[in-house]
């Protein structure tokens, strides 16, 4: 088949995140079945207009706004007959039911909802939250693929029939450790994500400030890139909390270096507003590192509460700090969590996820 994949970012985009990692894993499985995938996404500085690698053809057009218009031109005027279109939705879909005449699969990680409040000012945020569900109406009879039970529930609440939704839980690209590793000599906490407000970095810094009141020797590693102005704001925030000498902003790391940090850290802290599926949580689990997370969609799916980590009852920095300190001081419980983390991470695989999505492609044709 010739598969047209519409996504606002591709894997080489500097802003690519977990959604693109997941998409790429599915794409690799689709290509192994002999399919050609045409991944259409927005341009970015230094990007080539087109790149071909085997059965993958990346086509970059316009920007993060005009890509939605360019998608129509690619569909009609590329000279390629597409057998199936994958419409990946990030707040705004590609409106494919209005012009596509072949089967459509909607790939969605989460309904943005409250994320609009963190990405855009008033009144754009209110409009975004309202219009997002309206935009789903043309897709009511289309096939959906998502990554968690939480997102499936959100889609059903937005009017998508449950029978049209298939869950493909994200896997991890690395193999879980076979034994418990040696951790840092001092209590070390970890934040891994794009460093933006909606990912909860400010909440984590506040929580870490409370943690240091109980464990003064602790440190926090922040892994992920961000806008320089915002990073400076966070640095000033750390100074206000008196923890600037204990927080280390490491920027974007290679996959191997990221896993090394996960392996050495005692705990991952995640306070995102919302996730589709907490990929970094499972990656940390694969390195025998439990997570303390806010009780939000995605994170409550990827953490087995009181087994591989703690899903908080109250989403506050003080509650996060309290849970982290209690877990770290209870060595027996912590060791139990570590073993459960390795077991859980071993049960989550891209092989299972991509097989499910490949079967879905065949079903839709």
Buried (B, 14 or more C-beta within 10 A) or exposed (E): BBBBBBBBBBBBBEEBBBBBBBBBBBBBBBBEEEBBBBBBBBBBEEBEEEBEEEBBBBBBBBEBEEBBEBBBEBBEEBEEEBBBBBBBBBBBBBBBBEEBEBBBBBBBBBBBBBBBBBBBEEEEBEEBBEEBBEBBEBBEEBBBBBBBBBBBBBBEEBEBEEEBBBBBBBBBBBEBBEEEBEBBEEBBBBBBBBBBBBBBBBBBBBBBBBBBEBBEEBBBBBBBBBEEEBBEBBEEBBEEBEBBEBBEBBEEBEEEEBBBBBBBBBBBBBBBBBBBBBBBBBBBBBBBBBBBBBBBBBBBBBBBEEBBBBBBEEBBBEBBBBBBBBBBEEEEBBEBBBEBBBBBBBEBBBEEBBEBBBEBBEEBE
